[in-house]
Amino acid sequence: MENSTEISALIKLLDDPDNEVYEHVERRLLEYGNAVINYLESTWEKSLDTLVQERIENLVHRIQFTNVKEDLNLWFQSGAFDLLQGALVINRYQYPDLDEQKIILQIEEIKREIWMGLQYEMSSIERIKFMNHIFYSIYGFSGNTKNHHDPQNSYINQVLESKKGNQISLAIIYSTIAQKLDIPVYGVNLPQHFILGYIDESKKEEHEFGVLFYINAFNKGAIFGKHDVDQFLRQLNLEPQPGFYAPCSNVEIIRRVIRNLISAYENLGSAEKVQELKELQEILNSSPV
């Protein structure tokens, strides 16, 4: 009870013109963290003072950004096993109040649709072709070629909504669905183009890194081979490296999502967002415990 009394008293001081008073109020409210968000939002709705509204927006954003940093650090330190979970943490940066269950259910629905049509005797290529049919033709996903630098291409909820994304967001959704169906499709961190590899561990002798073939999630799930990757690297004048052909870690994928966002917000001149995303980048560049 005394907490809510103190919180209410602090919120009444949000319009104080004395900077020292405001800094003290701000510090105390930030210490409360999530507990003050409802109070702040309800004050924002009732207030007509633009300074108070601005201060509230700033406080709420700082609390929510701290949550994102903590969530990302927890995901990273505990092994980064769930790629979708990592993508959802990044989603919280822009959409902190989003119902994430809705995203999970949308992905489950696509998975179920594919599962119903999969046949046990299908070859690996037939499985991917069937998955492509449902994902691209029935659900209508496609690469956002018109507005490739839009930051919305990197947020999973927006991609599921608009059915348009960049290489990496489409690859995250595609590989998440495939893995839920026990189809071994994993991200491959190719420079300037993120692709997927169909992995068969038992074929490591015949196929480099056990990759049977590659998939381009940005281009309607087009299937291609190692020689196409070789050719792509030659066009970029890059020396082939194992990392350009082999599946990469979930941390590398989320790092790349953050890099895309930094570049998108740099294009838009959003210096504050660029700075915050660099803080998220730092978390994934530290070494896990």
ChimeraX commands (.cxc) that place a marker at each C-alpha (Angstrom):
marker #1 position 0.00,0.00,0.00 radius 0.5
marker #1 position 2.77,2.46,0.97 radius 0.5
marker #1 position 4.37,1.73,-2.42 radius 0.5
marker #1 position 1.33,2.99,-4.29 radius 0.5
marker #1 position 1.22,6.06,-2.03 radius 0.5
marker #1 position 4.86,6.85,-2.79 radius 0.5
marker #1 position 4.39,6.17,-6.51 radius 0.5
marker #1 position 1.37,8.51,-6.64 radius 0.5
marker #1 position 3.30,11.20,-4.76 radius 0.5
marker #1 position 6.25,10.87,-7.15 radius 0.5
marker #1 position 4.00,11.01,-10.22 radius 0.5
marker #1 position 2.47,14.29,-8.92 radius 0.5
marker #1 position 5.98,15.79,-9.08 radius 0.5
marker #1 position 6.52,14.93,-12.75 radius 0.5
marker #1 position 5.73,18.48,-13.80 radius 0.5
marker #1 position 8.21,20.01,-11.36 radius 0.5
marker #1 position 10.25,22.66,-13.20 radius 0.5
marker #1 position 13.25,22.12,-10.89 radius 0.5
marker #1 position 15.57,19.70,-12.70 radius 0.5
marker #1 position 17.07,18.33,-9.50 radius 0.5
marker #1 position 13.63,17.44,-8.16 radius 0.5
marker #1 position 12.71,15.80,-11.48 radius 0.5
marker #1 position 15.96,13.79,-11.58 radius 0.5
marker #1 position 15.24,12.44,-8.09 radius 0.5
marker #1 position 11.64,11.56,-9.09 radius 0.5
marker #1 position 12.86,9.90,-12.29 radius 0.5
marker #1 position 15.48,7.84,-10.43 radius 0.5
marker #1 position 12.96,6.59,-7.85 radius 0.5
marker #1 position 10.34,5.71,-10.48 radius 0.5
marker #1 position 12.92,3.84,-12.58 radius 0.5
marker #1 position 13.88,1.82,-9.48 radius 0.5
marker #1 position 10.25,0.63,-9.23 radius 0.5
marker #1 position 10.48,-0.64,-12.82 radius 0.5
marker #1 position 7.44,-2.47,-14.22 radius 0.5
marker #1 position 5.37,-1.74,-11.09 radius 0.5
marker #1 position 4.91,1.92,-12.12 radius 0.5
marker #1 position 4.00,1.45,-15.79 radius 0.5
marker #1 position 0.21,1.25,-15.22 radius 0.5
marker #1 position 0.28,4.34,-12.97 radius 0.5
marker #1 position 2.31,6.26,-15.55 radius 0.5
marker #1 position 0.09,5.26,-18.46 radius 0.5
marker #1 position -3.09,6.20,-16.63 radius 0.5
marker #1 position -1.56,9.61,-15.69 radius 0.5
marker #1 position -0.52,10.12,-19.35 radius 0.5
marker #1 position -4.12,9.56,-20.47 radius 0.5
marker #1 position -5.52,12.10,-17.98 radius 0.5
marker #1 position -2.81,14.73,-18.43 radius 0.5
marker #1 position -3.00,17.66,-20.84 radius 0.5
marker #1 position 0.52,18.81,-19.98 radius 0.5
marker #1 position 2.85,17.97,-22.90 radius 0.5
marker #1 position 5.95,18.10,-20.64 radius 0.5
marker #1 position 4.42,15.53,-18.28 radius 0.5
marker #1 position 3.36,13.33,-21.23 radius 0.5
marker #1 position 6.85,13.53,-22.71 radius 0.5
marker #1 position 8.48,12.64,-19.39 radius 0.5
marker #1 position 6.10,9.72,-18.93 radius 0.5
marker #1 position 6.80,8.39,-22.44 radius 0.5
marker #1 position 10.52,8.60,-21.75 radius 0.5
marker #1 position 10.19,6.80,-18.39 radius 0.5
marker #1 position 8.00,4.01,-19.78 radius 0.5
marker #1 position 10.37,3.51,-22.71 radius 0.5
marker #1 position 13.40,3.35,-20.40 radius 0.5
marker #1 position 11.74,0.76,-18.15 radius 0.5
marker #1 position 10.67,-1.34,-21.15 radius 0.5
marker #1 position 14.12,-1.07,-22.74 radius 0.5
marker #1 position 15.71,-2.29,-19.49 radius 0.5
marker #1 position 13.33,-5.28,-19.66 radius 0.5
marker #1 position 14.45,-6.04,-23.24 radius 0.5
marker #1 position 18.12,-5.90,-22.22 radius 0.5
marker #1 position 17.47,-8.24,-19.28 radius 0.5
marker #1 position 15.42,-10.64,-21.42 radius 0.5
marker #1 position 18.06,-10.71,-24.16 radius 0.5
marker #1 position 20.82,-11.31,-21.63 radius 0.5
marker #1 position 18.83,-14.14,-20.03 radius 0.5
marker #1 position 18.18,-15.76,-23.44 radius 0.5
marker #1 position 21.88,-15.47,-24.33 radius 0.5
marker #1 position 23.29,-16.64,-20.98 radius 0.5
marker #1 position 20.96,-19.65,-20.83 radius 0.5
marker #1 position 22.19,-21.05,-24.15 radius 0.5
marker #1 position 20.05,-19.27,-26.81 radius 0.5
marker #1 position 18.34,-22.58,-27.64 radius 0.5
marker #1 position 15.07,-21.17,-28.93 radius 0.5
marker #1 position 15.53,-18.98,-32.01 radius 0.5
marker #1 position 11.92,-17.78,-32.05 radius 0.5
marker #1 position 12.27,-16.69,-28.41 radius 0.5
marker #1 position 15.32,-14.59,-29.34 radius 0.5
marker #1 position 13.40,-12.98,-32.23 radius 0.5
marker #1 position 10.49,-12.21,-29.87 radius 0.5
marker #1 position 12.82,-10.46,-27.43 radius 0.5
marker #1 position 13.99,-8.18,-30.28 radius 0.5
marker #1 position 10.33,-7.67,-31.23 radius 0.5
marker #1 position 9.68,-6.37,-27.68 radius 0.5
marker #1 position 12.08,-3.51,-28.39 radius 0.5
marker #1 position 9.54,-1.94,-30.78 radius 0.5
marker #1 position 6.34,-3.66,-29.60 radius 0.5
marker #1 position 6.62,-4.08,-25.81 radius 0.5
marker #1 position 2.88,-4.62,-25.26 radius 0.5
marker #1 position 2.39,-7.20,-27.98 radius 0.5
marker #1 position 0.47,-10.43,-27.33 radius 0.5
marker #1 position 3.24,-12.90,-28.16 radius 0.5
marker #1 position 0.89,-15.86,-27.82 radius 0.5
marker #1 position -0.79,-14.61,-30.99 radius 0.5
marker #1 position 2.53,-14.88,-32.90 radius 0.5
marker #1 position 3.13,-18.39,-31.58 radius 0.5
marker #1 position -0.40,-19.44,-32.62 radius 0.5
marker #1 position 0.01,-17.95,-36.13 radius 0.5
marker #1 position 3.19,-20.02,-36.57 radius 0.5
marker #1 position 1.47,-23.13,-35.15 radius 0.5
marker #1 position -1.37,-22.71,-37.64 radius 0.5
marker #1 position 1.02,-22.70,-40.64 radius 0.5
marker #1 position 2.89,-25.67,-39.17 radius 0.5
marker #1 position -0.37,-27.64,-38.79 radius 0.5
marker #1 position -1.37,-26.89,-42.38 radius 0.5
marker #1 position 1.99,-28.28,-43.64 radius 0.5
marker #1 position 1.91,-31.25,-41.24 radius 0.5
marker #1 position -1.49,-32.36,-42.58 radius 0.5
marker #1 position -0.12,-32.72,-46.11 radius 0.5
marker #1 position 3.31,-34.24,-45.41 radius 0.5
marker #1 position 3.71,-37.89,-46.45 radius 0.5
marker #1 position 6.15,-40.23,-44.74 radius 0.5
marker #1 position 7.68,-41.42,-48.04 radius 0.5
marker #1 position 8.45,-37.90,-49.33 radius 0.5
marker #1 position 12.10,-37.16,-50.15 radius 0.5
marker #1 position 13.79,-34.18,-48.50 radius 0.5
marker #1 position 13.32,-32.07,-51.65 radius 0.5
marker #1 position 9.64,-33.05,-51.93 radius 0.5
marker #1 position 9.07,-32.04,-48.30 radius 0.5
marker #1 position 10.59,-28.60,-48.91 radius 0.5
marker #1 position 8.63,-28.15,-52.15 radius 0.5
marker #1 position 5.42,-28.97,-50.30 radius 0.5
marker #1 position 6.36,-26.63,-47.45 radius 0.5
marker #1 position 7.10,-23.89,-50.04 radius 0.5
marker #1 position 3.67,-24.41,-51.60 radius 0.5
marker #1 position 1.89,-23.82,-48.27 radius 0.5
marker #1 position 4.18,-21.04,-47.02 radius 0.5
marker #1 position 4.44,-18.99,-50.22 radius 0.5
marker #1 position 1.45,-19.91,-52.39 radius 0.5
marker #1 position -1.24,-20.54,-49.76 radius 0.5
marker #1 position -0.13,-18.12,-47.02 radius 0.5
marker #1 position 1.37,-15.61,-49.46 radius 0.5
marker #1 position 4.73,-14.87,-47.82 radius 0.5
marker #1 position 7.26,-13.05,-50.00 radius 0.5
marker #1 position 10.44,-10.98,-49.80 radius 0.5
marker #1 position 9.86,-7.26,-49.40 radius 0.5
marker #1 position 11.72,-6.15,-52.53 radius 0.5
marker #1 position 10.06,-2.72,-52.79 radius 0.5
marker #1 position 10.91,-1.50,-49.31 radius 0.5
marker #1 position 13.85,-3.62,-48.31 radius 0.5
marker #1 position 15.34,-1.23,-45.73 radius 0.5
marker #1 position 12.13,-0.75,-43.73 radius 0.5
marker #1 position 12.84,-1.70,-40.07 radius 0.5
marker #1 position 9.38,-3.37,-39.97 radius 0.5
marker #1 position 10.88,-6.17,-42.11 radius 0.5
marker #1 position 12.84,-7.27,-39.04 radius 0.5
marker #1 position 9.93,-7.52,-36.59 radius 0.5
marker #1 position 8.31,-10.96,-36.58 radius 0.5
marker #1 position 4.78,-9.71,-35.75 radius 0.5
marker #1 position 4.87,-7.28,-38.69 radius 0.5
marker #1 position 6.14,-9.96,-41.08 radius 0.5
marker #1 position 3.38,-12.38,-40.02 radius 0.5
marker #1 position 0.85,-9.58,-40.46 radius 0.5
marker #1 position 2.00,-8.17,-43.82 radius 0.5
marker #1 position 3.43,-11.49,-45.16 radius 0.5
marker #1 position 6.49,-9.49,-46.29 radius 0.5
marker #1 position 9.94,-9.56,-44.74 radius 0.5
marker #1 position 13.66,-9.51,-45.35 radius 0.5
marker #1 position 15.92,-12.56,-45.86 radius 0.5
marker #1 position 16.48,-13.14,-42.18 radius 0.5
marker #1 position 12.96,-12.65,-40.76 radius 0.5
marker #1 position 11.46,-14.97,-43.39 radius 0.5
marker #1 position 14.23,-17.49,-42.70 radius 0.5
marker #1 position 13.52,-17.38,-38.94 radius 0.5
marker #1 position 9.81,-18.10,-39.45 radius 0.5
marker #1 position 10.51,-20.74,-42.13 radius 0.5
marker #1 position 13.18,-22.64,-40.14 radius 0.5
marker #1 position 11.12,-22.44,-36.90 radius 0.5
marker #1 position 8.19,-24.13,-38.69 radius 0.5
marker #1 position 10.47,-26.69,-40.37 radius 0.5
marker #1 position 12.16,-27.65,-37.10 radius 0.5
marker #1 position 8.78,-28.04,-35.36 radius 0.5
marker #1 position 7.99,-30.58,-38.11 radius 0.5
marker #1 position 11.35,-32.36,-37.60 radius 0.5
marker #1 position 12.56,-31.07,-40.98 radius 0.5
marker #1 position 16.24,-30.19,-40.35 radius 0.5
marker #1 position 16.44,-26.68,-41.83 radius 0.5
marker #1 position 18.89,-24.22,-40.23 radius 0.5
marker #1 position 20.19,-20.72,-40.90 radius 0.5
marker #1 position 23.40,-20.19,-42.90 radius 0.5
marker #1 position 25.15,-16.85,-42.40 radius 0.5
marker #1 position 26.13,-16.01,-45.99 radius 0.5
marker #1 position 27.50,-12.46,-46.46 radius 0.5
marker #1 position 24.91,-10.02,-47.86 radius 0.5
marker #1 position 22.34,-12.79,-48.09 radius 0.5
marker #1 position 20.98,-14.98,-45.32 radius 0.5
marker #1 position 20.01,-18.47,-46.52 radius 0.5
marker #1 position 18.93,-21.83,-45.08 radius 0.5
marker #1 position 20.53,-25.26,-45.31 radius 0.5
marker #1 position 18.82,-28.67,-45.23 radius 0.5
marker #1 position 21.10,-30.64,-42.92 radius 0.5
marker #1 position 21.56,-34.40,-42.77 radius 0.5
marker #1 position 24.21,-35.14,-40.12 radius 0.5
marker #1 position 24.60,-38.73,-41.39 radius 0.5
marker #1 position 25.70,-37.45,-44.83 radius 0.5
marker #1 position 28.70,-35.44,-43.59 radius 0.5
marker #1 position 31.06,-37.69,-45.54 radius 0.5
marker #1 position 29.45,-37.03,-48.95 radius 0.5
marker #1 position 28.19,-33.47,-48.36 radius 0.5
marker #1 position 30.18,-30.66,-46.81 radius 0.5
marker #1 position 28.84,-29.96,-43.27 radius 0.5
marker #1 position 26.01,-32.42,-43.99 radius 0.5
marker #1 position 24.16,-29.78,-46.07 radius 0.5
marker #1 position 22.14,-31.63,-48.74 radius 0.5
marker #1 position 21.00,-28.38,-50.40 radius 0.5
marker #1 position 20.28,-24.73,-49.67 radius 0.5
marker #1 position 16.99,-22.80,-49.55 radius 0.5
marker #1 position 16.39,-19.12,-50.27 radius 0.5
marker #1 position 13.54,-18.08,-47.97 radius 0.5
marker #1 position 13.51,-14.60,-49.55 radius 0.5
marker #1 position 12.88,-16.01,-53.02 radius 0.5
marker #1 position 9.88,-18.33,-52.50 radius 0.5
marker #1 position 12.01,-21.11,-51.02 radius 0.5
marker #1 position 14.15,-21.61,-54.15 radius 0.5
marker #1 position 16.38,-24.69,-53.80 radius 0.5
marker #1 position 20.04,-24.52,-54.90 radius 0.5
marker #1 position 23.39,-26.22,-54.41 radius 0.5
marker #1 position 26.88,-25.51,-53.08 radius 0.5
marker #1 position 28.14,-24.45,-56.53 radius 0.5
marker #1 position 25.57,-21.61,-56.51 radius 0.5
marker #1 position 26.99,-20.38,-53.19 radius 0.5
marker #1 position 30.51,-20.61,-54.71 radius 0.5
marker #1 position 29.38,-18.50,-57.65 radius 0.5
marker #1 position 27.69,-15.93,-55.40 radius 0.5
marker #1 position 30.89,-15.54,-53.37 radius 0.5
marker #1 position 32.93,-15.14,-56.58 radius 0.5
marker #1 position 30.62,-12.29,-57.64 radius 0.5
marker #1 position 31.29,-10.61,-54.30 radius 0.5
marker #1 position 35.05,-11.28,-54.68 radius 0.5
marker #1 position 35.03,-13.14,-51.36 radius 0.5
marker #1 position 37.22,-16.07,-50.39 radius 0.5
marker #1 position 35.06,-19.11,-49.45 radius 0.5
marker #1 position 35.02,-19.73,-45.68 radius 0.5
marker #1 position 33.40,-22.64,-43.78 radius 0.5
marker #1 position 30.99,-20.20,-42.07 radius 0.5
marker #1 position 29.47,-19.26,-45.44 radius 0.5
marker #1 position 28.31,-22.86,-46.02 radius 0.5
marker #1 position 27.61,-24.32,-42.57 radius 0.5
marker #1 position 24.65,-23.79,-40.25 radius 0.5
marker #1 position 25.22,-20.94,-37.78 radius 0.5
marker #1 position 24.20,-20.43,-34.16 radius 0.5
marker #1 position 20.98,-18.76,-33.01 radius 0.5
marker #1 position 23.09,-16.00,-31.45 radius 0.5
marker #1 position 24.65,-15.19,-34.85 radius 0.5
marker #1 position 21.16,-15.00,-36.38 radius 0.5
marker #1 position 19.87,-12.58,-33.74 radius 0.5
marker #1 position 23.08,-10.54,-34.06 radius 0.5
marker #1 position 22.33,-10.20,-37.73 radius 0.5
marker #1 position 18.73,-9.12,-37.03 radius 0.5
marker #1 position 20.11,-6.36,-34.77 radius 0.5
marker #1 position 22.66,-5.32,-37.45 radius 0.5
marker #1 position 19.82,-5.03,-40.01 radius 0.5
marker #1 position 17.83,-2.88,-37.60 radius 0.5
marker #1 position 20.81,-0.63,-36.88 radius 0.5
marker #1 position 21.31,-0.09,-40.60 radius 0.5
marker #1 position 17.55,0.53,-41.16 radius 0.5
marker #1 position 17.39,3.13,-38.37 radius 0.5
marker #1 position 20.63,4.76,-39.55 radius 0.5
marker #1 position 18.93,5.23,-42.94 radius 0.5
marker #1 position 16.00,6.89,-41.17 radius 0.5
marker #1 position 18.31,9.08,-39.05 radius 0.5
marker #1 position 16.96,7.65,-35.73 radius 0.5
marker #1 position 20.15,8.16,-33.72 radius 0.5
marker #1 position 18.55,7.22,-30.38 radius 0.5
marker #1 position 17.30,3.86,-31.68 radius 0.5
marker #1 position 20.69,3.15,-33.27 radius 0.5
marker #1 position 22.36,3.79,-29.89 radius 0.5
marker #1 position 19.94,1.50,-28.03 radius 0.5
marker #1 position 20.32,-1.30,-30.58 radius 0.5
marker #1 position 24.10,-1.05,-30.20 radius 0.5
marker #1 position 23.57,-1.68,-26.48 radius 0.5
marker #1 position 21.65,-4.85,-27.39 radius 0.5
marker #1 position 24.46,-5.80,-29.75 radius 0.5
marker #1 position 26.96,-5.46,-26.87 radius 0.5
marker #1 position 25.02,-8.02,-24.82 radius 0.5
marker #1 position 25.44,-10.63,-27.57 radius 0.5
marker #1 position 29.09,-9.74,-28.08 radius 0.5
marker #1 position 30.00,-10.47,-24.45 radius 0.5
marker #1 position 30.97,-14.03,-23.58 radius 0.5
marker #1 position 28.25,-16.16,-22.01 radius 0.5
marker #1 position 28.83,-17.30,-18.42 radius 0.5
marker link #1:1,2 radius 0.2
marker link #1:2,3 radius 0.2
marker link #1:3,4 radius 0.2
marker link #1:4,5 radius 0.2
marker link #1:5,6 radius 0.2
marker link #1:6,7 radius 0.2
marker link #1:7,8 radius 0.2
marker link #1:8,9 radius 0.2
marker link #1:9,10 radius 0.2
marker link #1:10,11 radius 0.2
marker link #1:11,12 radius 0.2
marker link #1:12,13 radius 0.2
marker link #1:13,14 radius 0.2
marker link #1:14,15 radius 0.2
marker link #1:15,16 radius 0.2
marker link #1:16,17 radius 0.2
marker link #1:17,18 radius 0.2
marker link #1:18,19 radius 0.2
marker link #1:19,20 radius 0.2
marker link #1:20,21 radius 0.2
marker link #1:21,22 radius 0.2
marker link #1:22,23 radius 0.2
marker link #1:23,24 radius 0.2
marker link #1:24,25 radius 0.2
marker link #1:25,26 radius 0.2
marker link #1:26,27 radius 0.2
marker link #1:27,28 radius 0.2
marker link #1:28,29 radius 0.2
marker link #1:29,30 radius 0.2
marker link #1:30,31 radius 0.2
marker link #1:31,32 radius 0.2
marker link #1:32,33 radius 0.2
marker link #1:33,34 radius 0.2
marker link #1:34,35 radius 0.2
marker link #1:35,36 radius 0.2
marker link #1:36,37 radius 0.2
marker link #1:37,38 radius 0.2
marker link #1:38,39 radius 0.2
marker link #1:39,40 radius 0.2
marker link #1:40,41 radius 0.2
marker link #1:41,42 radius 0.2
marker link #1:42,43 radius 0.2
marker link #1:43,44 radius 0.2
marker link #1:44,45 radius 0.2
marker link #1:45,46 radius 0.2
marker link #1:46,47 radius 0.2
marker link #1:47,48 radius 0.2
marker link #1:48,49 radius 0.2
marker link #1:49,50 radius 0.2
marker link #1:50,51 radius 0.2
marker link #1:51,52 radius 0.2
marker link #1:52,53 radius 0.2
marker link #1:53,54 radius 0.2
marker link #1:54,55 radius 0.2
marker link #1:55,56 radius 0.2
marker link #1:56,57 radius 0.2
marker link #1:57,58 radius 0.2
marker link #1:58,59 radius 0.2
marker link #1:59,60 radius 0.2
marker link #1:60,61 radius 0.2
marker link #1:61,62 radius 0.2
marker link #1:62,63 radius 0.2
marker link #1:63,64 radius 0.2
marker link #1:64,65 radius 0.2
marker link #1:65,66 radius 0.2
marker link #1:66,67 radius 0.2
marker link #1:67,68 radius 0.2
marker link #1:68,69 radius 0.2
marker link #1:69,70 radius 0.2
marker link #1:70,71 radius 0.2
marker link #1:71,72 radius 0.2
marker link #1:72,73 radius 0.2
marker link #1:73,74 radius 0.2
marker link #1:74,75 radius 0.2
marker link #1:75,76 radius 0.2
marker link #1:76,77 radius 0.2
marker link #1:77,78 radius 0.2
marker link #1:78,79 radius 0.2
marker link #1:79,80 radius 0.2
marker link #1:80,81 radius 0.2
marker link #1:81,82 radius 0.2
marker link #1:82,83 radius 0.2
marker link #1:83,84 radius 0.2
marker link #1:84,85 radius 0.2
marker link #1:85,86 radius 0.2
marker link #1:86,87 radius 0.2
marker link #1:87,88 radius 0.2
marker link #1:88,89 radius 0.2
marker link #1:89,90 radius 0.2
marker link #1:90,91 radius 0.2
marker link #1:91,92 radius 0.2
marker link #1:92,93 radius 0.2
marker link #1:93,94 radius 0.2
marker link #1:94,95 radius 0.2
marker link #1:95,96 radius 0.2
marker link #1:96,97 radius 0.2
marker link #1:97,98 radius 0.2
marker link #1:98,99 radius 0.2
marker link #1:99,100 radius 0.2
marker link #1:100,101 radius 0.2
marker link #1:101,102 radius 0.2
marker link #1:102,103 radius 0.2
marker link #1:103,104 radius 0.2
marker link #1:104,105 radius 0.2
marker link #1:105,106 radius 0.2
marker link #1:106,107 radius 0.2
marker link #1:107,108 radius 0.2
marker link #1:108,109 radius 0.2
marker link #1:109,110 radius 0.2
marker link #1:110,111 radius 0.2
marker link #1:111,112 radius 0.2
marker link #1:112,113 radius 0.2
marker link #1:113,114 radius 0.2
marker link #1:114,115 radius 0.2
marker link #1:115,116 radius 0.2
marker link #1:116,117 radius 0.2
marker link #1:117,118 radius 0.2
marker link #1:118,119 radius 0.2
marker link #1:119,120 radius 0.2
marker link #1:120,121 radius 0.2
marker link #1:121,122 radius 0.2
marker link #1:122,123 radius 0.2
marker link #1:123,124 radius 0.2
marker link #1:124,125 radius 0.2
marker link #1:125,126 radius 0.2
marker link #1:126,127 radius 0.2
marker link #1:127,128 radius 0.2
marker link #1:128,129 radius 0.2
marker link #1:129,130 radius 0.2
marker link #1:130,131 radius 0.2
marker link #1:131,132 radius 0.2
marker link #1:132,133 radius 0.2
marker link #1:133,134 radius 0.2
marker link #1:134,135 radius 0.2
marker link #1:135,136 radius 0.2
marker link #1:136,137 radius 0.2
marker link #1:137,138 radius 0.2
marker link #1:138,139 radius 0.2
marker link #1:139,140 radius 0.2
marker link #1:140,141 radius 0.2
marker link #1:141,142 radius 0.2
marker link #1:142,143 radius 0.2
marker link #1:143,144 radius 0.2
marker link #1:144,145 radius 0.2
marker link #1:145,146 radius 0.2
marker link #1:146,147 radius 0.2
marker link #1:147,148 radius 0.2
marker link #1:148,149 radius 0.2
marker link #1:149,150 radius 0.2
marker link #1:150,151 radius 0.2
marker link #1:151,152 radius 0.2
marker link #1:152,153 radius 0.2
marker link #1:153,154 radius 0.2
marker link #1:154,155 radius 0.2
marker link #1:155,156 radius 0.2
marker link #1:156,157 radius 0.2
marker link #1:157,158 radius 0.2
marker link #1:158,159 radius 0.2
marker link #1:159,160 radius 0.2
marker link #1:160,161 radius 0.2
marker link #1:161,162 radius 0.2
marker link #1:162,163 radius 0.2
marker link #1:163,164 radius 0.2
marker link #1:164,165 radius 0.2
marker link #1:165,166 radius 0.2
marker link #1:166,167 radius 0.2
marker link #1:167,168 radius 0.2
marker link #1:168,169 radius 0.2
marker link #1:169,170 radius 0.2
marker link #1:170,171 radius 0.2
marker link #1:171,172 radius 0.2
marker link #1:172,173 radius 0.2
marker link #1:173,174 radius 0.2
marker link #1:174,175 radius 0.2
marker link #1:175,176 radius 0.2
marker link #1:176,177 radius 0.2
marker link #1:177,178 radius 0.2
marker link #1:178,179 radius 0.2
marker link #1:179,180 radius 0.2
marker link #1:180,181 radius 0.2
marker link #1:181,182 radius 0.2
marker link #1:182,183 radius 0.2
marker link #1:183,184 radius 0.2
marker link #1:184,185 radius 0.2
marker link #1:185,186 radius 0.2
marker link #1:186,187 radius 0.2
marker link #1:187,188 radius 0.2
marker link #1:188,189 radius 0.2
marker link #1:189,190 radius 0.2
marker link #1:190,191 radius 0.2
marker link #1:191,192 radius 0.2
marker link #1:192,193 radius 0.2
marker link #1:193,194 radius 0.2
marker link #1:194,195 radius 0.2
marker link #1:195,196 radius 0.2
marker link #1:196,197 radius 0.2
marker link #1:197,198 radius 0.2
marker link #1:198,199 radius 0.2
marker link #1:199,200 radius 0.2
marker link #1:200,201 radius 0.2
marker link #1:201,202 radius 0.2
marker link #1:202,203 radius 0.2
marker link #1:203,204 radius 0.2
marker link #1:204,205 radius 0.2
marker link #1:205,206 radius 0.2
marker link #1:206,207 radius 0.2
marker link #1:207,208 radius 0.2
marker link #1:208,209 radius 0.2
marker link #1:209,210 radius 0.2
marker link #1:210,211 radius 0.2
marker link #1:211,212 radius 0.2
marker link #1:212,213 radius 0.2
marker link #1:213,214 radius 0.2
marker link #1:214,215 radius 0.2
marker link #1:215,216 radius 0.2
marker link #1:216,217 radius 0.2
marker link #1:217,218 radius 0.2
marker link #1:218,219 radius 0.2
marker link #1:219,220 radius 0.2
marker link #1:220,221 radius 0.2
marker link #1:221,222 radius 0.2
marker link #1:222,223 radius 0.2
marker link #1:223,224 radius 0.2
marker link #1:224,225 radius 0.2
marker link #1:225,226 radius 0.2
marker link #1:226,227 radius 0.2
marker link #1:227,228 radius 0.2
marker link #1:228,229 radius 0.2
marker link #1:229,230 radius 0.2
marker link #1:230,231 radius 0.2
marker link #1:231,232 radius 0.2
marker link #1:232,233 radius 0.2
marker link #1:233,234 radius 0.2
marker link #1:234,235 radius 0.2
marker link #1:235,236 radius 0.2
marker link #1:236,237 radius 0.2
marker link #1:237,238 radius 0.2
marker link #1:238,239 radius 0.2
marker link #1:239,240 radius 0.2
marker link #1:240,241 radius 0.2
marker link #1:241,242 radius 0.2
marker link #1:242,243 radius 0.2
marker link #1:243,244 radius 0.2
marker link #1:244,245 radius 0.2
marker link #1:245,246 radius 0.2
marker link #1:246,247 radius 0.2
marker link #1:247,248 radius 0.2
marker link #1:248,249 radius 0.2
marker link #1:249,250 radius 0.2
marker link #1:250,251 radius 0.2
marker link #1:251,252 radius 0.2
marker link #1:252,253 radius 0.2
marker link #1:253,254 radius 0.2
marker link #1:254,255 radius 0.2
marker link #1:255,256 radius 0.2
marker link #1:256,257 radius 0.2
marker link #1:257,258 radius 0.2
marker link #1:258,259 radius 0.2
marker link #1:259,260 radius 0.2
marker link #1:260,261 radius 0.2
marker link #1:261,262 radius 0.2
marker link #1:262,263 radius 0.2
marker link #1:263,264 radius 0.2
marker link #1:264,265 radius 0.2
marker link #1:265,266 radius 0.2
marker link #1:266,267 radius 0.2
marker link #1:267,268 radius 0.2
marker link #1:268,269 radius 0.2
marker link #1:269,270 radius 0.2
marker link #1:270,271 radius 0.2
marker link #1:271,272 radius 0.2
marker link #1:272,273 radius 0.2
marker link #1:273,274 radius 0.2
marker link #1:274,275 radius 0.2
marker link #1:275,276 radius 0.2
marker link #1:276,277 radius 0.2
marker link #1:277,278 radius 0.2
marker link #1:278,279 radius 0.2
marker link #1:279,280 radius 0.2
marker link #1:280,281 radius 0.2
marker link #1:281,282 radius 0.2
marker link #1:282,283 radius 0.2
marker link #1:283,284 radius 0.2
marker link #1:284,285 radius 0.2
marker link #1:285,286 radius 0.2
marker link #1:286,287 radius 0.2
marker link #1:287,288 radius 0.2
marker link #1:288,289 radius 0.2
view
